[in-house]
Amino acid sequence: MAAAPDNVASLSRCLPLSPFRFIFVLCLLSSLSLNYSFSFPDSLQNTGTSANGQARLLPPYDGLYLAGVRAYFAEEWEKAAEYLERSLQTRSALDRVKRSCLAGCALDGFGSGPAAGGNSLSDLKFFWTVLRRAECLLFCERNRLEPTARSAVSEEVLADFESRNPYNYLQVAYYKLKKVEKAVSAAHTFFVSNPDHLEMKLNLQNYRKMKGVREESFTDQESRAHWLQFDAARFSEGQGDFLAAAEGWEECVSKTLAAINECRALCEGPYHYHGDDSHLTDKRDLYQSTADHFLQVLSCRQSCVSQVATRPGHIFAVEDFLPSIFEHLHFTYYKGV
């Protein structure tokens, strides 16, 4: 990050840095910075191209999902299955894009040296760093996402994806298309997160009775790597294979920490207003808005520990999940010696 020019440093000594004057100085600094070079990380450059040579941009997954639901109720099963599958794939790709952009635009990538003008510009330096990072994120997302894909998704659609509802529709669509194994996989994926859904439970029982349906079809398409490793390590420990169990618990620790970091990366972004509130009705000053935004991100990041420790289909997190893994690891180390 370029140091603040001398004329801005002298201006800051003349003006008390109230929230409104902060904005004025930041705007001035931003306009002056046009003469300074700023390169984004190479990892943020979009190199993917389509068949006609144009860059591929991710469409909004909520639009694909709603199109799939409309086709479902119109009994257009081929179209419903296509749109629903694409919505799931696009949402997964969107999360990867966000994590990639956030990693490439990390705060420490914008300089950490002392601001010109000494302590009088420490607050200005902080806001300048945040704005430059926001610019980096916008650049990254604009090169990878369609404009509508960068818009906020409704609470209803978010809730449907959290409850794996697209798989409920997919199960029926594939069954109607006589693609039974895909229907079984979709049904099982939905049921893992909704174990009290009686209709799906009956569907799975009927699928098991069907001739030609393999046990391998009953797979969870949304399974989390750390839970698979947790179950495998616990099985090895129960069988008395402590060396294999120790390796499994080590891998479980790595995958759990990776899952927490992935969750925390998705916490950042625009401030989330509740109810009828919006930026148009926001009366907070600069400092209060910034503090509230960072507190919201911090709260989300803290909740990731509980989210990662909650099995799909369960309401409550496993108590002391990560410490319990280390306890198992200690036990298997002791037994494996």
N, C-alpha and C positions, 0 to 999 in steps of 0.2 A: 504494500500500500504506500502510495506517495505521501511524504510528510506534508503537513499543512503549509501552504505558501506564507511568506512573511506578512503580506498585506492582510491575510485572514487572521494571523496570529495577533497583529497589532489591532485589528478590528475587535477581536474578542476581549482585549484589555480595555477597550473604550466602552463596550456594551456589557452590562450585567447579563449573564446568560440565562435569562428567563426562558420558559418553554417556547414562547412565540419567537423570541430572538434566536433561540437555538435553530428553529426551522429556517429562519432567514439566513443565518450563517451557513447552515448545511446546504441550502439551495445555492448560495454563492460559491461555496466550496465545490459543490458538484459541477457547477458551470465552469469554474476555473480548472477542474480536473480533466476537462476535455483535452487539454494539452499533454496529459500524462498517459503513458501507455499502460494498458491493463489487459493481460492475457488470461483466458480461462484455461483450466486444465485440459490437456489433450483428451482425457477420458470423457469429457463432457461434449466433445464434438460429435454430432450425429453423422455417422458414416453410412448408415443403412439406406439403401435406395430400392425403389420399386422397379418393376420391369420397364417402365418408361423413363427411368433415370431420375425421378423425383424422390425426395426424401420421404420415407414412410413415417407417418404420424399416427399415434394411437388414438382411436376414436373413444368417445365416452362410453364406459361400460354400462352405465345406467340406461342409456338410450338403447343399447343392444338388448339389455335385459327386458326392458318394457316392450320392445318390439317382439321379443320371444314370448312374453306373456300374452300379448294380443294375438299372436299366431296360435298359441296354445288354446285359447278360448274360441278361436275361429276354427279349431280342429285342423289346422294346417301343420301336421306333425313334422314334416321334413323341415319346414321353415322354423318352427318352434325349436327343434333340437339344434339347428345350426346357430340361431341367434343366442340361445341360452349357453351353448358351449363357448361361443365367441365371447360372451360377456364374462364368463368365468376366467377364460384365458387372458382377456384384456385387463381384468382387475388384478390378476397376478402380475402381469407385465407392468401395470401402472405402479404397483408397490415396488417393483425392482427399479423402475426409473426414478422414483422418489428417493429410494435409498442410495442409488448411484449419484444423483445430483447432490444430495445432502453430504455424502462422503467427499465428493469433489469440491464442494463449496464450504468445507469446514472452516470455522472461525479462525483457526491458527494459520490458515493459508493466506490471510490478508494483512499480515504484518503485526508484530507485537512490540515494536520499538517505541520509545518515548515520543509523545506528541510534541510538535514545535510549540514553544510558548510555555513549556513546563506544565505544572499542575493545573493551571488555569484552563487548559484545553483537554483535560483528562476525560471529562464528560463528552466533549465534542468528538474526541477520538473514538470513544465507545460507539456513539451513534453513527459516526462515519463508517466504522467497521461493519456495523449491522446493516447499513444501507448498501454497502458494497457487496456484502454477502447476499442480500436480497436480490440485487441486480444479477449476481451470478446464478442464483436459483431460477430467476425468471428466464434468463438466457438459455439455461439448460433445458427447462421444461418446454419452452417455446419451440425448441429444435426437436422435441421428441413427442409432444402431445398436440392433438388438435385443440383449438381454442375452447371448444365446449368441454373437452376432457379435463381442462384445468378448473372448471367451475365446481362449486360445492355440490355434493350429492345429497339428495333428500334423506331425512331421518328414516323414512319408510323403506327406501331401497337399502340403506345401510343395515337396518334391522333384518331385512330379508337375507342379505348375504351373511350376516353374523349367525343367523339361524340355519344357514345352508338351504334356504327355501328354493333356490334355482334347481337343486337336485331333486326336489319333490316333483317339480314340473317335468324335469328331464326323464325321470323314471317312467312316467306315464307316456311321454312322447316316444321313448325308445320301445316301450312295450307295444304301443300301437303300430310302430314300424317293424315289429317282429325282430327287433335287435335285443334279444332277451339278456345276453350277458352284459351289455351296456346298461340295460334297465336294472339289473341286479346290482351292479356297481354303484349306480346313482342312488338306488334305494338304500343300500348299506351305508353310503356316505351320509345321507340325510339322517338315517336312524341313529348313527353313532352320536350325533349332536342332539337328537331328539328321542331319547330312549322311552319316553312316555307316550309316543305317538302310536296309538293302538292300530290304526289302519295300516301304517307302514309295517308294523310288527307282523300283522296278518299277511301282508304282501310278501314279506321275506320268508315266512313259513311256507307260503304257496310256491315261491320260487325254489325253495329247497326240495320240494316234492316233484318238480318238473324234471322230465328226462333230459339228460344232456347238459344240465347246468353244473358247472364245475365249482368246487369249493374256492378255487382261486379267484372267481368272479366277485366274491364277497370281500372287496377291498375298499378301504377308506381313501378316497382320492385327496382328502384334505389332511391326511395324517401328518403329525409333526414329528420331525426327526428325533427330538430329545425324548419324546414319550415312547417311541419305538425302541430307542436305546435303553431307556429306563426299564421297560418290561423285559428286554433281552438280558440285561445285567442282573435283574432280580431273579430271573429264571435260572441263570448260571449259578448264582449264589445258592439258590434253593436246591440245586442238584449237587452242590458240594464242589463244583469246579471253580475254586477261588481265584486261580490265576486268570481264567477267562472272565470271571466276574469283575476282577480288579481292572482289567483292560476295558471292560464294558462301562464301568462306573467312571473311569477317566474320560472316555468318549462322551458319556452322558453329561459330565460337567462342561466340556467344551461346547457341545450342542446346545445346552441350556443357556450358557452365557451368550452364545451367538444369537439365540432366539430372543433374548432380552434386548440385545443391542439392535436387532432388526425392528423389534417393536418400538423401541425408543426413537429410532430414526424417523418413524412415521408420525411421531407426535408433533413434529414441527410443521409450521405452515401458518396460514392466515388465522387471526383470532376468531374463535368460534363464539358467535353471539347466541344467546338463549332466548327462546320465545319470540316476541315481537321486536326485540332490540336489533339494531343494525348500526352501521357506521354513520347513518344519517341522523340517528338520535343520540349518538355517543357524545356526552358532555364532559368527558374526562380530559385533563390536560396531558401534556406529553409524558411527564414522569409517571403519572398514574396509569396511563394506557400501557406504557412500556412495562411497568411492574406487573400489571394484571396479565399481560400477555406471557411474560416469562413464568409467572406463577402457574398459569394454565398449562404451559408446556411441562413445567416441573412436576405438576400433579399427574399428568398423563404418563410421564416417564417413570414416576414412582409406581403407578398402577400396573406397569408392565410386568413387574415381579409377580404380582398376583395372577395376571392373565396367563403368563407362561406356566405357572404352577397349577392351573385349573385344567383338568381333563375335559375334552369335548363331551358335552352332555351333562356335566356336573355344574352345580351352582357355586360351590365353595372351592377355594384353592386348597391344595394340600399344605397343611401347616408346616412351616419351616422346610420348604421343599428342597432348596439348595443345601442348607446345612445337613439335612437328612441324607443327601447323596454323599456328602463328605463323611458322614458317619458310616455309611455302608462301605465306602472306599477304605476307611481306616480298618474296619473289621476284616475285609477281604485281604488287605495287606498283611494283617496280623496272622490270618489263617493260612495265607499262601506262602508264608516263609518256611 
